[in-house]
Amino acid sequence: MTVRENLLIGAEASRNSTFVLVFLAALKVIVGFYSGSAALIADGVHTSLDIFTSLAVWVGLKLSLKHSGEKFPYGYYKSENLVALFVSILILLSGLQLARQALATIKNPSGVELQGLALVTAIFSVFTIYALSRYKARIGKHIDSQALIADAMHSYTDVFSSLVVVVAIVGSMVGIPWLDSVGVLVISLMIFRLGIGIARDSALTLMDAWMDEDSVEGIRQTVANIPGVNNIEDIKLRKSGLVVFGEIEVEIEGEANLKRVEMLSKDIEKAVKKEVKNLEHLVINAKPMKMKVVKVAVPVMTQDGLHSKPTGHFGRAPYYIFVEMKNNEIKRWKIEENVSASLERKKGVKTAEFLKNKNTNVLIVREIGGGPFHVLHDSFVKILKMPDVVQDLEQLVCDIPELDVITEPTE
């Protein structure tokens, strides 16, 4: 499902929520006014604020649907986070007002009339708000919308506030009228806690903080298992509304040519998408692995060490000399027999597997067929072109930076 489709789903959920809240807020305020229940009126005010928050979330999601332009190259996605911050401020202000009202009336409580109607209204509110909060939370988690999840949590608080109202009305019915004001005070404290949490999360997101450390560790482990990736040096993720933008810097085995980087980039992006929902764009910086020691393989005809005679044959070469180099200087060498040279079939592929198993980094050869080329290329072995005339094997190995790279089979 695309980001745009998710945004449309979220906007529809906010619109449906608004209609339900308008009806519920009006019902609680009207019944609270005629029954004289301050807690029910306070709960109605709380619900009426939910109307504005749902409208704000709807506006934020609608703004996020706008196409990006030159001024906003990353789109309008952060408008949703701004809305969530605005919602948190409204929540805190409503909590402050309700707390002041509770403290003003707790010493002089008034009785509740029409107690049965008030109680039924409060109970109806509990079930309705609970269903609404579950609906918004389900949609918010499905599309990963911070604003919609915040709105759902706000509505979820209404469930408890309505339960407090139920207790307050029951208290009035059994002769404890001050429970009504205490109920309002409890509701206001719950509102404060909710508002502070949403404000904190919104502010951190707007500052490009990434709070899901588990996903970063999951990306690191998954990408590290991709063949060809040697090390993950840096991972940066930032959320913008529903979507996520990311950067990852990796060290790859072999040479970082365009084709290889493109191949690895697709695997890396697929791995990151498994860990991060709604990934909009991922920048992948790939650089070649810094090898302290390079192992160079050269086909030779004789076993005369660095004075051996190189051969242009790949699969038919009787021996291979493996030269370990550091800072373009020869540190050690070893000659091994190519047992595949005597095979009647697939000697080239078997020779390539032999070189791969010897952890070869660079191969110098004159001609190479398709099968062995792909075996070595896919194992990130750099294949260099051997000159037609080679006077000195030691000099050939030291001239590696000047040799041409073989990028496709030559036979």
TIZATOR-328525 format. One record per residue (C-alpha): residue in one letter; x, y, z negated. Coordinates in steps of 0.25 Angstrom, whole numbers, always signed. Each point is the difference from the previous one (the first is absolute). Layout:
BEGIN
{code: a; xx: X; yy: Y; zz: Z} .
...
END
This chain:
BEGIN
{code: m; xx: +0; yy: +0; zz: +0} .
{code: t; xx: +6; yy: +14; zz: +4} .
{code: v; xx: +2; yy: +11; zz: -9} .
{code: r; xx: -11; yy: +8; zz: +7} .
{code: e; xx: -10; yy: -11; zz: -2} .
{code: n; xx: +4; yy: +0; zz: -15} .
{code: l; xx: -3; yy: +14; zz: -1} .
{code: l; xx: -13; yy: -1; zz: +6} .
{code: i; xx: -4; yy: -11; zz: -10} .
{code: g; xx: +5; yy: +9; zz: -11} .
{code: a; xx: -8; yy: +12; zz: +4} .
{code: e; xx: -13; yy: -8; zz: +2} .
{code: a; xx: +2; yy: -6; zz: -15} .
{code: s; xx: +2; yy: +14; zz: -5} .
{code: r; xx: -13; yy: +5; zz: +7} .
{code: n; xx: -8; yy: -12; zz: -5} .
{code: s; xx: +5; yy: +3; zz: -14} .
{code: t; xx: -4; yy: +14; zz: +1} .
{code: f; xx: -14; yy: -3; zz: +3} .
{code: v; xx: -1; yy: -10; zz: -12} .
{code: l; xx: +6; yy: +10; zz: -10} .
{code: v; xx: -9; yy: +12; zz: +4} .
{code: f; xx: -12; yy: -9; zz: -4} .
{code: l; xx: +6; yy: -5; zz: -13} .
{code: a; xx: +5; yy: +13; zz: -5} .
{code: a; xx: -13; yy: +7; zz: +3} .
{code: l; xx: -7; yy: -12; zz: -8} .
{code: k; xx: +9; yy: +1; zz: -12} .
{code: v; xx: -1; yy: +15; zz: -1} .
{code: i; xx: -15; yy: +1; zz: +1} .
{code: v; xx: -2; yy: -12; zz: -10} .
{code: g; xx: +10; yy: +6; zz: -9} .
{code: f; xx: -6; yy: +14; zz: +0} .
{code: y; xx: -14; yy: -5; zz: -3} .
{code: s; xx: +4; yy: -10; zz: -10} .
{code: g; xx: +10; yy: +9; zz: -7} .
{code: s; xx: +12; yy: -9; zz: +1} .
{code: a; xx: +13; yy: +8; zz: +1} .
{code: a; xx: +8; yy: -13; zz: +3} .
{code: l; xx: -9; yy: -3; zz: +12} .
{code: i; xx: +1; yy: +14; zz: +5} .
{code: a; xx: +15; yy: +0; zz: -1} .
{code: d; xx: +0; yy: -13; zz: +7} .
{code: g; xx: -8; yy: +6; zz: +11} .
{code: v; xx: +10; yy: +11; zz: +1} .
{code: h; xx: +11; yy: -10; zz: +1} .
{code: t; xx: -7; yy: -7; zz: +11} .
{code: s; xx: -3; yy: +13; zz: +7} .
{code: l; xx: +15; yy: +3; zz: +0} .
{code: d; xx: +1; yy: -14; zz: +7} .
{code: i; xx: -8; yy: +6; zz: +11} .
{code: f; xx: +10; yy: +11; zz: +3} .
{code: t; xx: +12; yy: -10; zz: -1} .
{code: s; xx: -7; yy: -9; zz: +10} .
{code: l; xx: -2; yy: +11; zz: +9} .
{code: a; xx: +14; yy: +4; zz: -2} .
{code: v; xx: +5; yy: -14; zz: +4} .
{code: w; xx: -9; yy: +0; zz: +12} .
{code: v; xx: +6; yy: +13; zz: +5} .
{code: g; xx: +14; yy: -5; zz: -3} .
{code: l; xx: -2; yy: -13; zz: +8} .
{code: k; xx: -6; yy: +8; zz: +11} .
{code: l; xx: +12; yy: +10; zz: +1} .
{code: s; xx: +9; yy: -12; zz: +0} .
{code: l; xx: -7; yy: -5; zz: +13} .
{code: k; xx: +5; yy: +13; zz: +7} .
{code: h; xx: +11; yy: -2; zz: +11} .
{code: s; xx: +14; yy: +5; zz: -4} .
{code: g; xx: +5; yy: +12; zz: +7} .
{code: e; xx: +13; yy: +8; zz: +1} .
{code: k; xx: -2; yy: +6; zz: -13} .
{code: f; xx: -4; yy: -13; zz: -7} .
{code: p; xx: +9; yy: -11; zz: +7} .
{code: y; xx: -3; yy: -10; zz: -11} .
{code: g; xx: -15; yy: +3; zz: +1} .
{code: y; xx: -10; yy: +5; zz: -11} .
{code: y; xx: +0; yy: -13; zz: -8} .
{code: k; xx: +5; yy: +7; zz: -13} .
{code: s; xx: -13; yy: +8; zz: +0} .
{code: e; xx: -6; yy: -12; zz: -7} .
{code: n; xx: +11; yy: +1; zz: -11} .
{code: l; xx: -3; yy: +15; zz: -2} .
{code: v; xx: -15; yy: -4; zz: -1} .
{code: a; xx: +4; yy: -10; zz: -11} .
{code: l; xx: +8; yy: +11; zz: -7} .
{code: f; xx: -12; yy: +9; zz: +1} .
{code: v; xx: -10; yy: -10; zz: -5} .
{code: s; xx: +9; yy: -2; zz: -13} .
{code: i; xx: +0; yy: +14; zz: -3} .
{code: l; xx: -16; yy: +0; zz: +1} .
{code: i; xx: +0; yy: -12; zz: -9} .
{code: l; xx: +9; yy: +7; zz: -11} .
{code: l; xx: -9; yy: +12; zz: +1} .
{code: s; xx: -12; yy: -8; zz: -2} .
{code: g; xx: +6; yy: -7; zz: -12} .
{code: l; xx: +4; yy: +13; zz: -7} .
{code: q; xx: -14; yy: +5; zz: +2} .
{code: l; xx: -7; yy: -12; zz: -6} .
{code: a; xx: +10; yy: -1; zz: -12} .
{code: r; xx: -4; yy: +15; zz: -3} .
{code: q; xx: -15; yy: -4; zz: +1} .
{code: a; xx: +2; yy: -12; zz: -9} .
{code: l; xx: +8; yy: +8; zz: -11} .
{code: a; xx: -11; yy: +11; zz: +0} .
{code: t; xx: -12; yy: -10; zz: -2} .
{code: i; xx: +6; yy: -11; zz: -9} .
{code: k; xx: -3; yy: +8; zz: -13} .
{code: n; xx: -14; yy: +4; zz: +5} .
{code: p; xx: -5; yy: -12; zz: +7} .
{code: s; xx: -14; yy: +0; zz: +6} .
{code: g; xx: -9; yy: -12; zz: +1} .
{code: v; xx: -3; yy: -7; zz: +13} .
{code: e; xx: -14; yy: -1; zz: +5} .
{code: l; xx: -6; yy: -9; zz: +11} .
{code: q; xx: +11; yy: -10; zz: -6} .
{code: g; xx: -5; yy: -12; zz: +8} .
{code: l; xx: +1; yy: +8; zz: +14} .
{code: a; xx: +13; yy: +5; zz: -4} .
{code: l; xx: +5; yy: -14; zz: -4} .
{code: v; xx: -5; yy: -6; zz: +13} .
{code: t; xx: +6; yy: +11; zz: +9} .
{code: a; xx: +14; yy: -2; zz: -7} .
{code: i; xx: -1; yy: -15; zz: +2} .
{code: f; xx: -4; yy: +2; zz: +14} .
{code: s; xx: +12; yy: +9; zz: +2} .
{code: v; xx: +10; yy: -10; zz: -6} .
{code: f; xx: -4; yy: -11; zz: +11} .
{code: t; xx: -1; yy: +10; zz: +11} .
{code: i; xx: +14; yy: +7; zz: -3} .
{code: y; xx: +7; yy: -13; zz: -2} .
{code: a; xx: -5; yy: -5; zz: +14} .
{code: l; xx: +4; yy: +13; zz: +6} .
{code: s; xx: +14; yy: +0; zz: -6} .
{code: r; xx: +2; yy: -15; zz: +4} .
{code: y; xx: -4; yy: +4; zz: +15} .
{code: k; xx: +10; yy: +12; zz: +0} .
{code: a; xx: +11; yy: -8; zz: -6} .
{code: r; xx: -2; yy: -12; zz: +10} .
{code: i; xx: +1; yy: +10; zz: +12} .
{code: g; xx: +11; yy: +8; zz: -6} .
{code: k; xx: +9; yy: -12; zz: -3} .
{code: h; xx: -4; yy: -6; zz: +14} .
{code: i; xx: +5; yy: +13; zz: +7} .
{code: d; xx: +10; yy: +4; zz: -10} .
{code: s; xx: -6; yy: +14; zz: -3} .
{code: q; xx: +5; yy: +7; zz: -12} .
{code: a; xx: -11; yy: +10; zz: +0} .
{code: l; xx: -11; yy: -10; zz: +1} .
{code: i; xx: +6; yy: -9; zz: -10} .
{code: a; xx: +1; yy: +12; zz: -9} .
{code: d; xx: -14; yy: +3; zz: +2} .
{code: a; xx: -4; yy: -14; zz: -3} .
{code: m; xx: +7; yy: +1; zz: -13} .
{code: h; xx: -7; yy: +13; zz: -3} .
{code: s; xx: -13; yy: -8; zz: +2} .
{code: y; xx: +5; yy: -11; zz: -8} .
{code: t; xx: +1; yy: +9; zz: -12} .
{code: d; xx: -14; yy: +4; zz: +2} .
{code: v; xx: -4; yy: -15; zz: -3} .
{code: f; xx: +6; yy: +2; zz: -14} .
{code: s; xx: -5; yy: +14; zz: -2} .
{code: s; xx: -14; yy: -5; zz: +3} .
{code: l; xx: +2; yy: -12; zz: -10} .
{code: v; xx: +4; yy: +11; zz: -10} .
{code: v; xx: -13; yy: +7; zz: +3} .
{code: v; xx: -8; yy: -13; zz: -2} .
{code: v; xx: +7; yy: -1; zz: -14} .
{code: a; xx: -3; yy: +15; zz: -3} .
{code: i; xx: -15; yy: -2; zz: +4} .
{code: v; xx: -1; yy: -13; zz: -8} .
{code: g; xx: +6; yy: +8; zz: -12} .
{code: s; xx: -10; yy: +11; zz: +1} .
{code: m; xx: -11; yy: -11; zz: +0} .
{code: v; xx: +5; yy: -6; zz: -13} .
{code: g; xx: +2; yy: +14; zz: -7} .
{code: i; xx: +15; yy: +3; zz: +3} .
{code: p; xx: -2; yy: +13; zz: +9} .
{code: w; xx: +15; yy: +4; zz: -1} .
{code: l; xx: +4; yy: -12; zz: +9} .
{code: d; xx: -5; yy: +8; zz: +12} .
{code: s; xx: +10; yy: +10; zz: -2} .
{code: v; xx: +11; yy: -10; zz: -3} .
{code: g; xx: -4; yy: -7; zz: +13} .
{code: v; xx: +3; yy: +13; zz: +8} .
{code: l; xx: +14; yy: +1; zz: -7} .
{code: v; xx: +3; yy: -14; zz: +3} .
{code: i; xx: -4; yy: +2; zz: +15} .
{code: s; xx: +9; yy: +13; zz: +0} .
{code: l; xx: +12; yy: -7; zz: -5} .
{code: m; xx: -2; yy: -11; zz: +11} .
{code: i; xx: -1; yy: +11; zz: +10} .
{code: f; xx: +13; yy: +6; zz: -4} .
{code: r; xx: +8; yy: -13; zz: +1} .
{code: l; xx: -5; yy: -3; zz: +14} .
{code: g; xx: +3; yy: +14; zz: +5} .
{code: i; xx: +14; yy: +0; zz: -5} .
{code: g; xx: +3; yy: -13; zz: +6} .
{code: i; xx: -6; yy: +4; zz: +14} .
{code: a; xx: +8; yy: +13; zz: -1} .
{code: r; xx: +13; yy: -7; zz: -3} .
{code: d; xx: -2; yy: -10; zz: +12} .
{code: s; xx: -4; yy: +11; zz: +9} .
{code: a; xx: +11; yy: +9; zz: -3} .
{code: l; xx: +11; yy: -11; zz: +1} .
{code: t; xx: -6; yy: -4; zz: +14} .
{code: l; xx: +1; yy: +14; zz: +5} .
{code: m; xx: +14; yy: +1; zz: -5} .
{code: d; xx: +3; yy: -13; zz: +8} .
{code: a; xx: +2; yy: -9; zz: -12} .
{code: w; xx: -1; yy: -15; zz: +3} .
{code: m; xx: -6; yy: -7; zz: -12} .
{code: d; xx: -1; yy: -14; zz: +5} .
{code: e; xx: +14; yy: -6; zz: -3} .
{code: d; xx: -5; yy: -14; zz: +2} .
{code: s; xx: -2; yy: +3; zz: +15} .
{code: v; xx: +14; yy: +6; zz: +1} .
{code: e; xx: +6; yy: -13; zz: -6} .
{code: g; xx: -9; yy: -9; zz: +9} .
{code: i; xx: +5; yy: +8; zz: +12} .
{code: r; xx: +14; yy: -2; zz: -4} .
{code: q; xx: -1; yy: -15; zz: -2} .
{code: t; xx: -8; yy: -2; zz: +13} .
{code: v; xx: +9; yy: +8; zz: +9} .
{code: a; xx: +12; yy: -6; zz: -6} .
{code: n; xx: -5; yy: -13; zz: +5} .
{code: i; xx: -1; yy: +4; zz: +15} .
{code: p; xx: +11; yy: -6; zz: +8} .
{code: g; xx: +10; yy: +10; zz: +4} .
{code: v; xx: -2; yy: +10; zz: -11} .
{code: n; xx: +12; yy: +0; zz: -9} .
{code: n; xx: -4; yy: +10; zz: -11} .
{code: i; xx: -11; yy: +10; zz: -3} .
{code: e; xx: +7; yy: +13; zz: -4} .
{code: d; xx: -12; yy: +9; zz: -3} .
{code: i; xx: -15; yy: +0; zz: +0} .
{code: k; xx: -9; yy: +12; zz: +0} .
{code: l; xx: -15; yy: +0; zz: -1} .
{code: r; xx: -10; yy: +12; zz: -1} .
{code: k; xx: -15; yy: +0; zz: +0} .
{code: s; xx: -8; yy: +10; zz: +7} .
{code: g; xx: -15; yy: -2; zz: -3} .
{code: l; xx: -3; yy: -14; zz: +5} .
{code: v; xx: +12; yy: -2; zz: +8} .
{code: v; xx: +15; yy: -3; zz: -3} .
{code: f; xx: +12; yy: +5; zz: +7} .
{code: g; xx: +13; yy: -7; zz: -2} .
{code: e; xx: +15; yy: +0; zz: +3} .
{code: i; xx: +9; yy: -12; zz: -2} .
{code: e; xx: +15; yy: -1; zz: +3} .
{code: v; xx: +6; yy: -14; zz: +2} .
{code: e; xx: +13; yy: -5; zz: +4} .
{code: i; xx: +0; yy: -11; zz: +11} .
{code: e; xx: +9; yy: -11; zz: +4} .
{code: g; xx: +7; yy: +2; zz: +13} .
{code: e; xx: +0; yy: +12; zz: +9} .
{code: a; xx: -12; yy: +10; zz: -1} .
{code: n; xx: -3; yy: +1; zz: +14} .
{code: l; xx: -14; yy: +5; zz: +5} .
{code: k; xx: -6; yy: -14; zz: +3} .
{code: r; xx: +4; yy: -6; zz: -13} .
{code: v; xx: -5; yy: +12; zz: -8} .
{code: e; xx: -13; yy: +0; zz: +7} .
{code: m; xx: -1; yy: -15; zz: -2} .
{code: l; xx: +3; yy: +1; zz: -15} .
{code: s; xx: -9; yy: +13; zz: -2} .
{code: k; xx: -12; yy: -8; zz: +4} .
{code: d; xx: +3; yy: -11; zz: -10} .
{code: i; xx: +3; yy: +10; zz: -11} .
{code: e; xx: -13; yy: +8; zz: +3} .
{code: k; xx: -8; yy: -12; zz: -1} .
{code: a; xx: +6; yy: -4; zz: -13} .
{code: v; xx: -3; yy: +14; zz: -6} .
{code: k; xx: -14; yy: +0; zz: +5} .
{code: k; xx: -2; yy: -13; zz: -8} .
{code: e; xx: +4; yy: +7; zz: -13} .
{code: v; xx: -6; yy: +14; zz: +2} .
{code: k; xx: -14; yy: +3; zz: +5} .
{code: n; xx: -4; yy: +11; zz: +10} .
{code: l; xx: +15; yy: +1; zz: +5} .
{code: e; xx: -1; yy: +12; zz: +10} .
{code: h; xx: +14; yy: +1; zz: +4} .
{code: l; xx: +13; yy: -6; zz: -4} .
{code: v; xx: +14; yy: +6; zz: +4} .
{code: i; xx: +11; yy: -11; zz: +1} .
{code: n; xx: +14; yy: +4; zz: -1} .
{code: a; xx: +9; yy: -12; zz: +4} .
{code: k; xx: +15; yy: +0; zz: +0} .
{code: p; xx: +10; yy: -11; zz: +2} .
{code: m; xx: +6; yy: -8; zz: -11} .
{code: k; xx: +13; yy: +5; zz: -6} .
{code: m; xx: +9; yy: -13; zz: +2} .
{code: k; xx: +13; yy: +0; zz: -8} .
{code: v; xx: +5; yy: -12; zz: +8} .
{code: v; xx: -4; yy: -3; zz: +14} .
{code: k; xx: +1; yy: -14; zz: +5} .
{code: v; xx: +4; yy: +0; zz: +15} .
{code: a; xx: -1; yy: -13; zz: +9} .
{code: v; xx: +8; yy: -2; zz: +13} .
{code: p; xx: -1; yy: -13; zz: +8} .
{code: v; xx: +15; yy: -5; zz: +3} .
{code: m; xx: +6; yy: -11; zz: +7} .
{code: t; xx: +12; yy: -4; zz: -10} .
{code: q; xx: +2; yy: +0; zz: -15} .
{code: d; xx: +12; yy: +10; zz: +0} .
{code: g; xx: -6; yy: +10; zz: -10} .
{code: l; xx: +0; yy: +14; zz: +4} .
{code: h; xx: +8; yy: -4; zz: +13} .
{code: s; xx: -11; yy: -10; zz: +5} .
{code: k; xx: -5; yy: +2; zz: +14} .
{code: p; xx: -14; yy: +6; zz: +1} .
{code: t; xx: -10; yy: -6; zz: +9} .
{code: g; xx: -12; yy: +6; zz: +7} .
{code: h; xx: -8; yy: -13; zz: -2} .
{code: f; xx: -10; yy: +0; zz: -11} .
{code: g; xx: -6; yy: -14; zz: -2} .
{code: r; xx: +12; yy: -7; zz: +6} .
{code: a; xx: +11; yy: +7; zz: -8} .
{code: p; xx: +7; yy: -11; zz: -8} .
{code: y; xx: +3; yy: +9; zz: -12} .
{code: y; xx: -4; yy: +13; zz: -6} .
{code: i; xx: +9; yy: +9; zz: -8} .
{code: f; xx: -7; yy: +7; zz: -12} .
{code: v; xx: +7; yy: +13; zz: -4} .
{code: e; xx: -4; yy: +8; zz: -12} .
{code: m; xx: +3; yy: +15; zz: +1} .
{code: k; xx: -1; yy: +11; zz: -10} .
{code: n; xx: +1; yy: +15; zz: +4} .
{code: n; xx: +4; yy: -5; zz: +14} .
{code: e; xx: +12; yy: -8; zz: -5} .
{code: i; xx: +1; yy: -15; zz: +0} .
{code: k; xx: +0; yy: -7; zz: -14} .
{code: r; xx: -1; yy: -14; zz: +3} .
{code: w; xx: -3; yy: -10; zz: +12} .
{code: k; xx: -4; yy: -15; zz: +2} .
{code: i; xx: -2; yy: -8; zz: +12} .
{code: e; xx: -11; yy: -11; zz: +0} .
{code: e; xx: -4; yy: -10; zz: +11} .
{code: n; xx: -13; yy: +2; zz: +8} .
{code: v; xx: -5; yy: -14; zz: -1} .
{code: s; xx: -12; yy: +4; zz: +9} .
{code: a; xx: +10; yy: +2; zz: +12} .
{code: s; xx: -1; yy: -15; zz: +3} .
{code: l; xx: -16; yy: -1; zz: +0} .
{code: e; xx: -7; yy: -2; zz: +14} .
{code: r; xx: -12; yy: +8; zz: -4} .
{code: k; xx: -2; yy: +13; zz: -8} .
{code: k; xx: +14; yy: +2; zz: -3} .
{code: g; xx: -2; yy: +15; zz: +1} .
{code: v; xx: -11; yy: +1; zz: -10} .
{code: k; xx: +7; yy: -10; zz: -10} .
{code: t; xx: +13; yy: +9; zz: +1} .
{code: a; xx: -9; yy: +12; zz: -3} .
{code: e; xx: -5; yy: -7; zz: -12} .
{code: f; xx: +14; yy: -4; zz: -4} .
{code: l; xx: +4; yy: +15; zz: +0} .
{code: k; xx: -12; yy: +4; zz: -7} .
{code: n; xx: +3; yy: -10; zz: -11} .
{code: k; xx: +14; yy: +5; zz: -2} .
{code: n; xx: -6; yy: +14; zz: -3} .
{code: t; xx: +5; yy: +7; zz: +12} .
{code: n; xx: -2; yy: +15; zz: +2} .
{code: v; xx: +7; yy: +2; zz: +13} .
{code: l; xx: +2; yy: -9; zz: +12} .
{code: i; xx: +9; yy: +4; zz: +12} .
{code: v; xx: -4; yy: -8; zz: +12} .
{code: r; xx: +0; yy: +2; zz: +15} .
{code: e; xx: -13; yy: -7; zz: +4} .
{code: i; xx: -11; yy: -5; zz: -8} .
{code: g; xx: -13; yy: -7; zz: +4} .
{code: g; xx: -14; yy: +3; zz: -5} .
{code: g; xx: -2; yy: -10; zz: -11} .
{code: p; xx: +13; yy: +2; zz: -7} .
{code: f; xx: -2; yy: +15; zz: +2} .
{code: h; xx: -14; yy: +1; zz: -7} .
{code: v; xx: +5; yy: -9; zz: -11} .
{code: l; xx: +11; yy: +9; zz: -4} .
{code: h; xx: -7; yy: +13; zz: +3} .
{code: d; xx: -12; yy: -4; zz: -9} .
{code: s; xx: +11; yy: -3; zz: -11} .
{code: f; xx: +5; yy: +14; zz: +2} .
{code: v; xx: +14; yy: -4; zz: +6} .
{code: k; xx: +6; yy: +11; zz: +8} .
{code: i; xx: +4; yy: -6; zz: +14} .
{code: l; xx: +12; yy: +8; zz: +7} .
{code: k; xx: +5; yy: -2; zz: +14} .
{code: m; xx: +14; yy: -6; zz: +1} .
{code: p; xx: +8; yy: +7; zz: +11} .
{code: d; xx: +4; yy: -8; zz: +12} .
{code: v; xx: +14; yy: +0; zz: -3} .
{code: v; xx: +5; yy: -2; zz: -15} .
{code: q; xx: +15; yy: +1; zz: -3} .
{code: d; xx: +0; yy: -1; zz: -15} .
{code: l; xx: -11; yy: -6; zz: -9} .
{code: e; xx: +4; yy: +9; zz: -12} .
{code: q; xx: -1; yy: +12; zz: +9} .
{code: l; xx: -14; yy: -4; zz: +5} .
{code: v; xx: -5; yy: -1; zz: -14} .
{code: c; xx: +5; yy: +13; zz: -4} .
{code: d; xx: -6; yy: +7; zz: +12} .
{code: i; xx: -14; yy: -4; zz: -4} .
{code: p; xx: -5; yy: +14; zz: -1} .
{code: e; xx: +3; yy: +2; zz: +15} .
{code: l; xx: -7; yy: -12; zz: +5} .
{code: d; xx: -13; yy: +0; zz: +7} .
{code: v; xx: -12; yy: -6; zz: -7} .
{code: i; xx: -8; yy: -11; zz: +7} .
{code: t; xx: -15; yy: +3; zz: -1} .
{code: e; xx: -5; yy: -11; zz: +9} .
{code: p; xx: +4; yy: -14; zz: +4} .
{code: t; xx: +10; yy: +0; zz: +11} .
{code: e; xx: -2; yy: -14; zz: +6} .
END
